[in-house]
Amino acid sequence: MPITKFLQEPKILDIQPVNTAKKAANLRKTHVPFSGSPHKHPYDTEKFILLVDPYHASLYYEFNNSDVEYAEELANIVNVNGETVNMVLIWVKKKSIAVRCSPFLVEDLAAPSAG
């Protein structure tokens, strides 16, 4: 069976590596690592979105650009259709304010038990 789709050239990351000389041991003291696929924020140029699992966008983080000290490129993910997704590991300053968005099931609140 002939190959009909080939791997595509990955897009340039929204976040570029800052300083490759930083040591992970020093970063762990002041920063926390997060991995995922970076995307531009839909309306705020000072922020970006990090999709944890790009093919099931059920959890994502929203960070301020200024809170990221360092970014490392990870291996790209390729799906069965040959589409590639960029993945990064970012180091975010501890005590930074960020947003974590995850889905939940909407249900009736449980009635208080009589007791």
MOPAC internal coordinates of N, CA, C and O (Angstrom, degrees):
PM7 1SCF
backbone

  N    0.0000 0     0.00 0     0.00 0    0    0    0
  C    1.4584 1     0.00 0     0.00 0    1    0    0
  C    1.5326 1   108.17 1     0.00 0    2    1    0
  O    1.2310 1   119.48 1   -55.24 1    3    2    1
  N    1.3088 1   118.59 1   124.76 1    3    2    1
  C    1.4656 1   121.02 1  -178.49 1    5    3    2
  C    1.5320 1   111.45 1   -72.77 1    6    5    3
  O    1.2310 1   121.37 1   -29.41 1    7    6    5
  N    1.3270 1   114.98 1   150.59 1    7    6    5
  C    1.4638 1   121.10 1   176.77 1    9    7    6
  C    1.5227 1   107.85 1   -78.97 1   10    9    7
  O    1.2310 1   120.98 1   -53.65 1   11   10    9
  N    1.3247 1   115.74 1   126.35 1   11   10    9
  C    1.4619 1   119.28 1  -177.96 1   13   11   10
  C    1.5138 1   112.51 1  -104.11 1   14   13   11
  O    1.2310 1   119.95 1   162.30 1   15   14   13
  N    1.3404 1   117.69 1   -17.70 1   15   14   13
  C    1.4604 1   120.75 1   178.45 1   17   15   14
  C    1.5197 1   108.84 1  -128.30 1   18   17   15
  O    1.2310 1   120.57 1   -37.54 1   19   18   17
  N    1.3060 1   116.51 1   142.46 1   19   18   17
  C    1.4456 1   122.06 1   179.64 1   21   19   18
  C    1.5232 1   109.30 1  -117.10 1   22   21   19
  O    1.2310 1   121.23 1   -17.75 1   23   22   21
  N    1.3265 1   115.26 1   162.25 1   23   22   21
  C    1.4614 1   119.20 1   176.80 1   25   23   22
  C    1.5181 1   109.16 1   -61.30 1   26   25   23
  O    1.2310 1   121.64 1   -34.51 1   27   26   25
  N    1.3269 1   114.46 1   145.49 1   27   26   25
  C    1.4546 1   119.88 1  -178.85 1   29   27   26
  C    1.5186 1   109.80 1  -102.02 1   30   29   27
  O    1.2310 1   120.92 1   -24.16 1   31   30   29
  N    1.3104 1   115.84 1   155.84 1   31   30   29
  C    1.4579 1   121.41 1   175.14 1   33   31   30
  C    1.5297 1   108.40 1   -67.12 1   34   33   31
  O    1.2310 1   119.43 1   -53.32 1   35   34   33
  N    1.3492 1   118.70 1   126.68 1   35   34   33
  C    1.4631 1   119.12 1  -179.24 1   37   35   34
  C    1.5228 1   111.66 1   -68.47 1   38   37   35
  O    1.2310 1   121.17 1   -28.57 1   39   38   37
  N    1.3214 1   115.36 1   151.43 1   39   38   37
  C    1.4549 1   121.12 1   177.67 1   41   39   38
  C    1.5273 1   109.67 1   -73.51 1   42   41   39
  O    1.2310 1   120.50 1   -22.00 1   43   42   41
  N    1.3266 1   116.65 1   158.00 1   43   42   41
  C    1.4609 1   121.08 1   176.74 1   45   43   42
  C    1.5204 1   108.62 1   -71.23 1   46   45   43
  O    1.2310 1   120.75 1   -41.62 1   47   46   45
  N    1.3180 1   116.16 1   138.38 1   47   46   45
  C    1.4586 1   121.43 1  -178.90 1   49   47   46
  C    1.5162 1   111.38 1   -66.83 1   50   49   47
  O    1.2310 1   121.34 1   -31.94 1   51   50   49
  N    1.3278 1   115.04 1   148.06 1   51   50   49
  C    1.4551 1   120.08 1   174.54 1   53   51   50
  C    1.5276 1   110.24 1   -68.95 1   54   53   51
  O    1.2310 1   120.70 1   151.60 1   55   54   53
  N    1.3263 1   116.28 1   -28.40 1   55   54   53
  C    1.4666 1   121.69 1  -178.66 1   57   55   54
  C    1.5176 1   107.08 1  -115.01 1   58   57   55
  O    1.2310 1   120.13 1   -52.56 1   59   58   57
  N    1.2876 1   117.37 1   127.44 1   59   58   57
  C    1.4514 1   121.55 1   178.22 1   61   59   58
  C    1.5340 1   109.49 1  -103.26 1   62   61   59
  O    1.2310 1   119.92 1   -30.51 1   63   62   61
  N    1.3283 1   117.76 1   149.49 1   63   62   61
  C    1.4624 1   119.88 1   177.70 1   65   63   62
  C    1.5243 1   111.02 1   -57.10 1   66   65   63
  O    1.2310 1   120.76 1   -39.28 1   67   66   65
  N    1.3320 1   116.15 1   140.72 1   67   66   65
  C    1.4550 1   120.83 1  -175.44 1   69   67   66
  C    1.5206 1   111.55 1   -93.66 1   70   69   67
  O    1.2310 1   120.56 1   124.07 1   71   70   69
  N    1.3245 1   116.53 1   -55.93 1   71   70   69
  C    1.4518 1   119.97 1  -174.77 1   73   71   70
  C    1.5230 1   108.40 1  -149.18 1   74   73   71
  O    1.2310 1   119.79 1   -72.76 1   75   74   73
  N    1.3170 1   118.00 1   107.24 1   75   74   73
  C    1.4572 1   121.22 1  -176.37 1   77   75   74
  C    1.5246 1   112.67 1   -74.40 1   78   77   75
  O    1.2310 1   119.23 1   172.51 1   79   78   77
  N    1.3209 1   119.08 1    -7.49 1   79   78   77
  C    1.4588 1   122.11 1  -179.07 1   81   79   78
  C    1.5277 1   112.94 1   -81.35 1   82   81   79
  O    1.2310 1   120.23 1   169.08 1   83   82   81
  N    1.3260 1   117.16 1   -10.92 1   83   82   81
  C    1.4729 1   120.14 1   179.70 1   85   83   82
  C    1.5123 1   109.45 1   -63.95 1   86   85   83
  O    1.2310 1   120.45 1   -36.55 1   87   86   85
  N    1.3076 1   116.74 1   143.45 1   87   86   85
  C    1.4573 1   120.66 1   178.07 1   89   87   86
  C    1.5155 1   109.48 1  -100.11 1   90   89   87
  O    1.2310 1   121.07 1   -38.89 1   91   90   89
  N    1.3451 1   115.56 1   141.11 1   91   90   89
  C    1.4625 1   120.68 1  -178.42 1   93   91   90
  C    1.5254 1   111.23 1   -60.95 1   94   93   91
  O    1.2310 1   119.76 1   145.12 1   95   94   93
  N    1.3132 1   118.07 1   -34.88 1   95   94   93
  C    1.4711 1   120.51 1  -179.26 1   97   95   94
  C    1.5305 1   110.85 1   -62.55 1   98   97   95
  O    1.2310 1   120.34 1   139.13 1   99   98   97
  N    1.3155 1   116.95 1   -40.87 1   99   98   97
  C    1.4651 1   120.34 1   178.60 1  101   99   98
  C    1.5269 1   110.93 1   -71.66 1  102  101   99
  O    1.2310 1   120.58 1   142.10 1  103  102  101
  N    1.3395 1   116.49 1   -37.90 1  103  102  101
  C    1.4621 1   119.69 1   179.60 1  105  103  102
  C    1.5245 1   111.21 1   -64.28 1  106  105  103
  O    1.2310 1   119.88 1   142.06 1  107  106  105
  N    1.3320 1   117.84 1   -37.94 1  107  106  105
  C    1.4688 1   120.64 1  -178.46 1  109  107  106
  C    1.5209 1   112.70 1   -62.13 1  110  109  107
  O    1.2310 1   119.82 1   155.38 1  111  110  109
  N    1.2996 1   117.95 1   -24.62 1  111  110  109
  C    1.4677 1   121.02 1   178.88 1  113  111  110
  C    1.5248 1   111.73 1   -71.51 1  114  113  111
  O    1.2310 1   120.56 1   147.75 1  115  114  113
  N    1.3173 1   116.53 1   -32.25 1  115  114  113
  C    1.4683 1   120.21 1  -172.56 1  117  115  114
  C    1.5204 1   114.76 1  -121.55 1  118  117  115
  O    1.2310 1   120.07 1   173.06 1  119  118  117
  N    1.3434 1   117.47 1    -6.94 1  119  118  117
  C    1.4562 1   121.70 1  -174.93 1  121  119  118
  C    1.5244 1   111.66 1  -136.50 1  122  121  119
  O    1.2310 1   120.47 1   -16.65 1  123  122  121
  N    1.3317 1   116.71 1   163.35 1  123  122  121
  C    1.4573 1   123.74 1   177.77 1  125  123  122
  C    1.5241 1   107.80 1  -124.40 1  126  125  123
  O    1.2310 1   119.75 1   -46.69 1  127  126  125
  N    1.3604 1   118.08 1   133.31 1  127  126  125
  C    1.4671 1   119.51 1  -179.99 1  129  127  126
  C    1.5251 1   112.62 1   -85.31 1  130  129  127
  O    1.2310 1   120.94 1   -35.56 1  131  130  129
  N    1.3297 1   115.80 1   144.44 1  131  130  129
  C    1.4675 1   123.92 1   174.40 1  133  131  130
  C    1.5212 1   106.63 1  -136.22 1  134  133  131
  O    1.2310 1   120.36 1   -37.47 1  135  134  133
  N    1.3308 1   116.91 1   142.53 1  135  134  133
  C    1.4684 1   119.08 1   177.51 1  137  135  134
  C    1.5223 1   109.76 1  -123.84 1  138  137  135
  O    1.2310 1   121.46 1   -29.70 1  139  138  137
  N    1.3115 1   114.81 1   150.30 1  139  138  137
  C    1.4534 1   120.70 1   179.80 1  141  139  138
  C    1.5145 1   110.94 1   164.39 1  142  141  139
  O    1.2310 1   121.56 1    12.34 1  143  142  141
  N    1.3192 1   114.62 1  -167.66 1  143  142  141
  C    1.4558 1   121.74 1  -179.98 1  145  143  142
  C    1.5258 1   109.65 1  -103.09 1  146  145  143
  O    1.2310 1   119.83 1   -62.45 1  147  146  145
  N    1.3454 1   117.93 1   117.55 1  147  146  145
  C    1.4658 1   120.46 1  -177.26 1  149  147  146
  C    1.5289 1   112.48 1   -78.98 1  150  149  147
  O    1.2310 1   121.05 1   -37.73 1  151  150  149
  N    1.3355 1   115.59 1   142.27 1  151  150  149
  C    1.4655 1   122.23 1   177.87 1  153  151  150
  C    1.5199 1   109.13 1  -140.94 1  154  153  151
  O    1.2310 1   121.01 1   -29.50 1  155  154  153
  N    1.3183 1   115.68 1   150.50 1  155  154  153
  C    1.4612 1   120.15 1   176.33 1  157  155  154
  C    1.5160 1   109.55 1   -64.90 1  158  157  155
  O    1.2310 1   121.15 1   -35.65 1  159  158  157
  N    1.3130 1   115.41 1   144.35 1  159  158  157
  C    1.4647 1   120.54 1   176.08 1  161  159  158
  C    1.5218 1   107.58 1   -70.15 1  162  161  159
  O    1.2310 1   119.75 1   -38.47 1  163  162  161
  N    1.3410 1   118.08 1   141.53 1  163  162  161
  C    1.4677 1   119.57 1  -175.23 1  165  163  162
  C    1.5206 1   115.52 1   -63.36 1  166  165  163
  O    1.2310 1   119.62 1   154.36 1  167  166  165
  N    1.3406 1   118.33 1   -25.64 1  167  166  165
  C    1.4688 1   118.29 1  -177.47 1  169  167  166
  C    1.5277 1   114.65 1  -142.00 1  170  169  167
  O    1.2310 1   118.93 1   172.83 1  171  170  169
  N    1.3130 1   119.65 1    -7.17 1  171  170  169
  C    1.4640 1   121.98 1  -177.95 1  173  171  170
  C    1.5276 1   109.43 1  -120.00 1  174  173  171
  O    1.2310 1   120.57 1   -67.44 1  175  174  173
  N    1.3291 1   116.51 1   112.56 1  175  174  173
  C    1.4632 1   120.29 1  -177.56 1  177  175  174
  C    1.5262 1   112.81 1   -73.19 1  178  177  175
  O    1.2310 1   119.97 1   168.43 1  179  178  177
  N    1.3207 1   117.66 1   -11.57 1  179  178  177
  C    1.4659 1   121.79 1   179.38 1  181  179  178
  C    1.5286 1   111.98 1   -87.86 1  182  181  179
  O    1.2310 1   120.21 1   178.97 1  183  182  181
  N    1.3413 1   117.20 1    -1.03 1  183  182  181
  C    1.4624 1   121.64 1  -177.45 1  185  183  182
  C    1.5217 1   110.03 1  -130.71 1  186  185  183
  O    1.2310 1   120.93 1   -14.47 1  187  186  185
  N    1.3441 1   115.82 1   165.53 1  187  186  185
  C    1.4544 1   121.18 1   173.14 1  189  187  186
  C    1.5261 1   109.10 1  -144.50 1  190  189  187
  O    1.2310 1   121.31 1   -16.76 1  191  190  189
  N    1.3143 1   115.10 1   163.24 1  191  190  189
  C    1.4576 1   123.30 1  -178.97 1  193  191  190
  C    1.5304 1   108.06 1  -107.84 1  194  193  191
  O    1.2310 1   120.31 1   -41.24 1  195  194  193
  N    1.3254 1   117.01 1   138.76 1  195  194  193
  C    1.4567 1   122.12 1   175.36 1  197  195  194
  C    1.5211 1   108.20 1  -120.18 1  198  197  195
  O    1.2310 1   120.55 1   -71.35 1  199  198  197
  N    1.3439 1   116.55 1   108.65 1  199  198  197
  C    1.4631 1   121.63 1   178.17 1  201  199  198
  C    1.5207 1   108.53 1   -82.21 1  202  201  199
  O    1.2310 1   120.28 1   -58.35 1  203  202  201
  N    1.3291 1   117.07 1   121.65 1  203  202  201
  C    1.4563 1   120.82 1  -177.88 1  205  203  202
  C    1.5266 1   110.23 1   -66.92 1  206  205  203
  O    1.2310 1   120.14 1   132.36 1  207  206  205
  N    1.3274 1   117.34 1   -47.64 1  207  206  205
  C    1.4624 1   122.72 1   177.39 1  209  207  206
  C    1.5232 1   107.08 1  -125.00 1  210  209  207
  O    1.2310 1   119.51 1   -80.53 1  211  210  209
  N    1.3247 1   118.54 1    99.47 1  211  210  209
  C    1.4587 1   120.91 1  -172.31 1  213  211  210
  C    1.5235 1   115.59 1   -62.27 1  214  213  211
  O    1.2310 1   119.55 1   156.94 1  215  214  213
  N    1.3354 1   118.47 1   -23.06 1  215  214  213
  C    1.4570 1   120.13 1   179.87 1  217  215  214
  C    1.5197 1   112.82 1   -89.05 1  218  217  215
  O    1.2310 1   120.12 1   168.07 1  219  218  217
  N    1.3044 1   117.38 1   -11.93 1  219  218  217
  C    1.4634 1   122.85 1   174.59 1  221  219  218
  C    1.5184 1   106.24 1  -135.72 1  222  221  219
  O    1.2310 1   120.39 1  -101.33 1  223  222  221
  N    1.3056 1   116.85 1    78.67 1  223  222  221
  C    1.4712 1   122.79 1  -172.81 1  225  223  222
  C    1.5215 1   111.23 1   -69.41 1  226  225  223
  O    1.2310 1   120.85 1  -119.53 1  227  226  225
  N    1.3278 1   115.98 1    60.47 1  227  226  225
  C    1.4561 1   119.66 1  -178.81 1  229  227  226
  C    1.5235 1   112.09 1   -95.46 1  230  229  227
  O    1.2310 1   119.76 1   161.19 1  231  230  229
  N    1.3023 1   118.06 1   -18.81 1  231  230  229
  C    1.4563 1   121.54 1   179.13 1  233  231  230
  C    1.5206 1   107.97 1  -135.75 1  234  233  231
  O    1.2310 1   120.93 1   -49.44 1  235  234  233
  N    1.3369 1   115.82 1   130.56 1  235  234  233
  C    1.4529 1   118.44 1   174.33 1  237  235  234
  C    1.5245 1   109.43 1  -145.20 1  238  237  235
  O    1.2310 1   121.83 1   -20.53 1  239  238  237
  N    1.3302 1   114.09 1   159.47 1  239  238  237
  C    1.4611 1   122.09 1   176.90 1  241  239  238
  C    1.5175 1   108.66 1  -115.66 1  242  241  239
  O    1.2310 1   121.11 1   -29.08 1  243  242  241
  N    1.3143 1   115.48 1   150.92 1  243  242  241
  C    1.4597 1   122.18 1   175.33 1  245  243  242
  C    1.5239 1   106.44 1  -122.50 1  246  245  243
  O    1.2310 1   120.41 1   -60.23 1  247  246  245
  N    1.3317 1   116.83 1   119.77 1  247  246  245
  C    1.4591 1   122.48 1  -177.66 1  249  247  246
  C    1.5174 1   110.78 1  -121.30 1  250  249  247
  O    1.2310 1   120.60 1   -26.12 1  251  250  249
  N    1.3231 1   116.46 1   153.88 1  251  250  249
  C    1.4620 1   122.02 1   169.01 1  253  251  250
  C    1.5256 1   107.77 1   -79.06 1  254  253  251
  O    1.2310 1   120.43 1   -42.48 1  255  254  253
  N    1.3180 1   116.78 1   137.52 1  255  254  253
  C    1.4612 1   120.76 1   178.38 1  257  255  254
  C    1.5197 1   111.57 1   -56.56 1  258  257  255
  O    1.2310 1   120.11 1   141.96 1  259  258  257
  N    1.3131 1   117.40 1   -38.04 1  259  258  257
  C    1.4621 1   121.62 1  -175.78 1  261  259  258
  C    1.5329 1   112.96 1   -70.31 1  262  261  259
  O    1.2310 1   119.56 1   165.39 1  263  262  261
  N    1.3368 1   118.44 1   -14.61 1  263  262  261
  C    1.4653 1   121.41 1  -179.82 1  265  263  262
  C    1.5244 1   112.89 1   -86.98 1  266  265  263
  O    1.2310 1   120.09 1   172.62 1  267  266  265
  N    1.3357 1   117.43 1    -7.38 1  267  266  265
  C    1.4550 1   121.36 1  -179.90 1  269  267  266
  C    1.5188 1   109.15 1   -93.38 1  270  269  267
  O    1.2310 1   121.04 1   -58.05 1  271  270  269
  N    1.3272 1   115.62 1   121.95 1  271  270  269
  C    1.4630 1   121.22 1  -179.83 1  273  271  270
  C    1.5251 1   111.46 1   -90.09 1  274  273  271
  O    1.2310 1   120.74 1   143.39 1  275  274  273
  N    1.3230 1   116.20 1   -36.61 1  275  274  273
  C    1.4551 1   120.25 1  -170.45 1  277  275  274
  C    1.5250 1   109.59 1  -151.32 1  278  277  275
  O    1.2310 1   120.29 1   -34.93 1  279  278  277
  N    1.3266 1   117.04 1   145.07 1  279  278  277
  C    1.4645 1   122.20 1   177.20 1  281  279  278
  C    1.5211 1   109.62 1  -135.66 1  282  281  279
  O    1.2310 1   121.12 1   -43.46 1  283  282  281
  N    1.3332 1   115.46 1   136.54 1  283  282  281
  C    1.4590 1   121.35 1   177.91 1  285  283  282
  C    1.5215 1   108.50 1  -119.26 1  286  285  283
  O    1.2310 1   120.29 1   -42.34 1  287  286  285
  N    1.3178 1   117.05 1   137.66 1  287  286  285
  C    1.4602 1   120.45 1   174.50 1  289  287  286
  C    1.5211 1   108.24 1   -76.22 1  290  289  287
  O    1.2310 1   120.88 1   -45.39 1  291  290  289
  N    1.3344 1   115.93 1   134.61 1  291  290  289
  C    1.4546 1   121.97 1   173.56 1  293  291  290
  C    1.5235 1   108.02 1  -106.15 1  294  293  291
  O    1.2310 1   120.31 1    -4.23 1  295  294  293
  N    1.3107 1   117.01 1   175.77 1  295  294  293
  C    1.4614 1   120.78 1   177.31 1  297  295  294
  C    1.5266 1   109.47 1   -63.05 1  298  297  295
  O    1.2310 1   120.50 1   -41.95 1  299  298  297
  N    1.3336 1   116.65 1   138.05 1  299  298  297
  C    1.4595 1   121.30 1   177.36 1  301  299  298
  C    1.5233 1   109.74 1   -71.30 1  302  301  299
  O    1.2310 1   120.93 1   -27.11 1  303  302  301
  N    1.3229 1   115.82 1   152.89 1  303  302  301
  C    1.4588 1   121.76 1   175.59 1  305  303  302
  C    1.5218 1   107.01 1   -99.51 1  306  305  303
  O    1.2310 1   120.82 1   -43.33 1  307  306  305
  N    1.3359 1   116.04 1   136.67 1  307  306  305
  C    1.4686 1   121.51 1   178.54 1  309  307  306
  C    1.5177 1   107.94 1  -122.30 1  310  309  307
  O    1.2310 1   120.30 1   -51.37 1  311  310  309
  N    1.3337 1   117.03 1   128.63 1  311  310  309
  C    1.4670 1   119.31 1   178.19 1  313  311  310
  C    1.5291 1   110.09 1   -90.67 1  314  313  311
  O    1.2310 1   120.38 1    -0.51 1  315  314  313
  N    1.3363 1   116.88 1   179.49 1  315  314  313
  C    1.4681 1   121.03 1  -176.88 1  317  315  314
  C    1.5235 1   112.78 1   -65.97 1  318  317  315
  O    1.2310 1   119.73 1   161.13 1  319  318  317
  N    1.3292 1   118.11 1   -18.87 1  319  318  317
  C    1.4647 1   121.76 1   177.95 1  321  319  318
  C    1.5231 1   112.50 1   -87.44 1  322  321  319
  O    1.2310 1   120.04 1  -178.94 1  323  322  321
  N    1.3377 1   117.52 1     1.06 1  323  322  321
  C    1.4568 1   121.31 1   179.46 1  325  323  322
  C    1.5157 1   114.26 1    83.57 1  326  325  323
  O    1.2310 1   119.69 1  -171.06 1  327  326  325
  N    1.3307 1   118.20 1     8.94 1  327  326  325
  C    1.4612 1   121.65 1   178.56 1  329  327  326
  C    1.5225 1   108.95 1   -83.61 1  330  329  327
  O    1.2310 1   120.85 1   -44.08 1  331  330  329
  N    1.3329 1   115.98 1   135.92 1  331  330  329
  C    1.4637 1   120.11 1  -178.46 1  333  331  330
  C    1.5254 1   110.92 1  -106.12 1  334  333  331
  O    1.2310 1   121.40 1   -29.17 1  335  334  333
  N    1.3314 1   114.92 1   150.83 1  335  334  333
  C    1.4561 1   122.11 1   176.93 1  337  335  334
  C    1.5265 1   107.40 1  -129.32 1  338  337  335
  O    1.2310 1   120.39 1   -52.16 1  339  338  337
  N    1.3242 1   116.85 1   127.84 1  339  338  337
  C    1.4586 1   121.46 1   177.44 1  341  339  338
  C    1.5163 1   110.42 1   -72.78 1  342  341  339
  O    1.2310 1   120.59 1   -41.25 1  343  342  341
  N    1.3319 1   116.48 1   138.75 1  343  342  341
  C    1.4552 1   122.34 1   177.15 1  345  343  342
  C    1.5248 1   108.27 1  -124.74 1  346  345  343
  O    1.2310 1   121.05 1   -36.81 1  347  346  345
  N    1.3300 1   115.59 1   143.19 1  347  346  345
  C    1.4604 1   121.05 1   179.73 1  349  347  346
  C    1.5189 1   110.17 1  -137.14 1  350  349  347
  O    1.2310 1   121.38 1   -20.18 1  351  350  349
  N    1.3128 1   114.96 1   159.82 1  351  350  349
  C    1.4559 1   122.86 1   169.04 1  353  351  350
  C    1.5206 1   105.16 1  -114.76 1  354  353  351
  O    1.2310 1   120.38 1   -59.87 1  355  354  353
  N    1.3200 1   116.87 1   120.13 1  355  354  353
  C    1.4636 1   120.43 1  -179.53 1  357  355  354
  C    1.5188 1   109.37 1  -113.14 1  358  357  355
  O    1.2310 1   120.74 1   -28.92 1  359  358  357
  N    1.3003 1   116.20 1   151.08 1  359  358  357
  C    1.4608 1   123.37 1   177.62 1  361  359  358
  C    1.5200 1   107.79 1  -113.15 1  362  361  359
  O    1.2310 1   120.78 1   -65.19 1  363  362  361
  N    1.3261 1   116.11 1   114.81 1  363  362  361
  C    1.4629 1   122.95 1  -175.77 1  365  363  362
  C    1.5230 1   108.90 1  -106.57 1  366  365  363
  O    1.2310 1   120.76 1   -42.38 1  367  366  365
  N    1.3350 1   116.15 1   137.62 1  367  366  365
  C    1.4631 1   121.48 1   179.37 1  369  367  366
  C    1.5214 1   111.30 1   -57.70 1  370  369  367
  O    1.2310 1   120.92 1   -43.63 1  371  370  369
  N    1.3267 1   115.85 1   136.37 1  371  370  369
  C    1.4591 1   119.91 1   175.44 1  373  371  370
  C    1.5240 1   109.01 1   -63.83 1  374  373  371
  O    1.2310 1   120.34 1   -30.87 1  375  374  373
  N    1.3147 1   116.96 1   149.13 1  375  374  373
  C    1.4741 1   125.88 1   180.00 1  377  375  374
  C    1.5268 1   112.40 1    72.72 1  378  377  375
  O    1.2310 1   119.58 1  -170.26 1  379  378  377
  N    1.3369 1   118.40 1     9.74 1  379  378  377
  C    1.4620 1   120.80 1   175.25 1  381  379  378
  C    1.5240 1   109.02 1   -75.05 1  382  381  379
  O    1.2310 1   120.80 1   -29.48 1  383  382  381
  N    1.3112 1   116.08 1   150.52 1  383  382  381
  C    1.4649 1   121.20 1   175.73 1  385  383  382
  C    1.5225 1   107.95 1   -89.70 1  386  385  383
  O    1.2310 1   120.75 1   -53.52 1  387  386  385
  N    1.3389 1   116.18 1   126.48 1  387  386  385
  C    1.4677 1   122.19 1   179.13 1  389  387  386
  C    1.5196 1   107.73 1  -139.22 1  390  389  387
  O    1.2310 1   121.01 1    -8.43 1  391  390  389
  N    1.3263 1   115.68 1   171.57 1  391  390  389
  C    1.4608 1   121.37 1   178.73 1  393  391  390
  C    1.5225 1   107.86 1  -119.13 1  394  393  391
  O    1.2310 1   120.92 1   -47.86 1  395  394  393
  N    1.3406 1   115.84 1   132.14 1  395  394  393
  C    1.4657 1   121.60 1   173.35 1  397  395  394
  C    1.5173 1   106.96 1  -113.85 1  398  397  395
  O    1.2310 1   120.33 1   -56.27 1  399  398  397
  N    1.3053 1   116.97 1   123.73 1  399  398  397
  C    1.4531 1   121.64 1  -178.72 1  401  399  398
  C    1.5211 1   108.79 1  -115.76 1  402  401  399
  O    1.2310 1   121.02 1   -56.60 1  403  402  401
  N    1.3239 1   115.65 1   123.40 1  403  402  401
  C    1.4630 1   120.10 1   177.83 1  405  403  402
  C    1.5262 1   109.13 1  -139.33 1  406  405  403
  O    1.2310 1   120.04 1   -30.10 1  407  406  405
  N    1.3135 1   117.52 1   149.90 1  407  406  405
  C    1.4662 1   120.33 1  -178.34 1  409  407  406
  C    1.5257 1   111.61 1   -75.51 1  410  409  407
  O    1.2310 1   121.13 1   -21.55 1  411  410  409
  N    1.3138 1   115.45 1   158.45 1  411  410  409
  C    1.4591 1   121.00 1   174.82 1  413  411  410
  C    1.5189 1   108.21 1  -148.41 1  414  413  411
  O    1.2310 1   121.05 1   -18.49 1  415  414  413
  N    1.3205 1   115.59 1   161.51 1  415  414  413
  C    1.4497 1   121.96 1  -178.93 1  417  415  414
  C    1.5202 1   108.74 1   -92.61 1  418  417  415
  O    1.2310 1   120.56 1   -54.67 1  419  418  417
  N    1.3140 1   116.53 1   125.33 1  419  418  417
  C    1.4634 1   121.48 1   179.27 1  421  419  418
  C    1.5253 1   108.01 1   -83.69 1  422  421  419
  O    1.2310 1   120.92 1   -57.03 1  423  422  421
  N    1.3183 1   115.84 1   122.97 1  423  422  421
  C    1.4614 1   121.45 1   179.77 1  425  423  422
  C    1.5242 1   109.22 1  -141.10 1  426  425  423
  O    1.2310 1   121.05 1   -14.45 1  427  426  425
  N    1.3211 1   115.60 1   165.55 1  427  426  425
  C    1.4534 1   120.42 1   174.55 1  429  427  426
  C    1.5163 1   109.14 1   -64.54 1  430  429  427
  O    1.2310 1   121.48 1   -35.42 1  431  430  429
  N    1.3182 1   114.77 1   144.58 1  431  430  429
  C    1.4591 1   118.37 1   174.21 1  433  431  430
  C    1.5236 1   109.15 1   -70.31 1  434  433  431
  O    1.2310 1   120.59 1   -36.82 1  435  434  433
  N    1.2969 1   116.48 1   143.18 1  435  434  433
  C    1.4682 1   120.45 1   179.05 1  437  435  434
  C    1.5089 1   109.24 1   -69.44 1  438  437  435
  O    1.2310 1   121.37 1   -43.04 1  439  438  437
  N    1.3389 1   114.99 1   136.96 1  439  438  437
  C    1.4624 1   120.44 1   177.61 1  441  439  438
  C    1.5174 1   109.28 1   -68.04 1  442  441  439
  O    1.2310 1   120.12 1   -39.90 1  443  442  441
  N    1.3460 1   117.38 1   140.10 1  443  442  441
  C    1.4659 1   118.55 1   179.53 1  445  443  442
  C    1.5351 1   109.88 1   -62.33 1  446  445  443
  O    1.2310 1   121.41 1   -40.44 1  447  446  445
  N    1.3113 1   114.91 1   139.56 1  447  446  445
  C    1.4737 1   118.05 1  -178.15 1  449  447  446
  C    1.5154 1   110.13 1   -76.71 1  450  449  447
  O    1.2310 1   121.25 1   -39.42 1  451  450  449
  N    1.3417 1   115.22 1   140.58 1  451  450  449
  C    1.4619 1   120.88 1   177.50 1  453  451  450
  C    1.5108 1   107.37 1   -83.67 1  454  453  451
  O    1.2310 1   121.09 1   -56.49 1  455  454  453
  N    1.2644 1   115.52 1   123.51 1  455  454  453
  C    1.4509 1   114.75 1  -177.36 1  457  455  454
  C    1.4146 1   113.65 1  -158.47 1  458  457  455
  O    1.2310 1   120.10 1   180.00 1  459  458  457

